[in-house]
Amino acid sequence: MTDRLTRQMAEFDNFRKRTEREKSQMYEIGAKDIIEKILPVIDNFERGLAAVPEESKEDPFVEGMEKILQTDHDDFGRGRCKTDRSGRPGI
């Protein structure tokens, strides 16, 4: 009886560990997919802002776009991004 209970407990523990591992893997795959979709948008922001003429840099719209881009850079710089632009694990 105790042997059977011990086996059941071990089986449940293995199940719990396996499901936790699978959940973690699904999260990593989902995060990578989102990052891969966001990076081209950030690149386009950078290209667009680089094309703004010097006399238009103080336009409120341009300033707003710069603030959005800076927020994205801050988020990626704080380690919220776990992959680099090529999809390889980041630092």
N, C-alpha and C positions, 0 to 999 in steps of 0.2 A: 504493500500500500504506500509506504513512504517513498519507495523507489519510483513508483508510478507518479506520485506527486512531484518529486524532484525532476523527473523527466518533463512533466507538463510545464513546470516553472521554467526550466531551461529552454523548452520549445517556445514559450511565450516571450522570453527574454530575447531569443534569436529573432523572432518575428518583429519585435519592437525595434531592435537595432537595424534590421533590414529595411523596414519601412522608413525609419529616420534617415538612413543613407539614401534611399530612393527619393525622398522628399527634398533632401539637400541637393541632389543631382538635378532634379527638375527645376529647382530655384536657380541654380547656376546657369542652366541652359536658357531659361527664360530671361535672366538678366543679360546674358550675352546677346541674345536676339534683340532686346530693346536697345542696348548700347550700339549695336551695329546699325540700327535704324536711325539713331540720334546723331551719330558722328557725321554723316553726310550733311545734315541740316546745319550743324555747327560749322562745317567747312564752308557751306554756302553763305552763312552769316559773315564769316571772315572775308571771303572774296567780295561780297557786296559792300562791306564797310571799307575795304581797301580801295574800292572804286569811287568812293564818295569824294568829290572835289573838296579841297581845303576850305573854301569859303562856305561850304554847307555843313561843316563838322559840328557847328553849334545849333543846328536845327533840332528841335525837340524830338522829332521822330528818329533821327540818327543817334541822338544821345540815348534814347530808349533802347534802340537796337544794341548799342554798345553795352548798356547795363545788362541786358539779357545775355549777351555773349560772355560778359565778365562773370555772371552768375554760373553759367555752364562751366567756364574754365575753373572757377573756384570749386565747384562740386567735383569735377574730375581730379583736381589737384589735391583734394582732401582724402583721396583714396576711395571715394565712392565708386570709382571705375576700377574694375579688377582686370580689365584687358586693355591692350593698346589698340591703336587703329587697325592693325593687321589681324586682330583677333587673338593675338598671343597674350598669355597672362601678363599683366602689368606688375609694377612694383608696389 
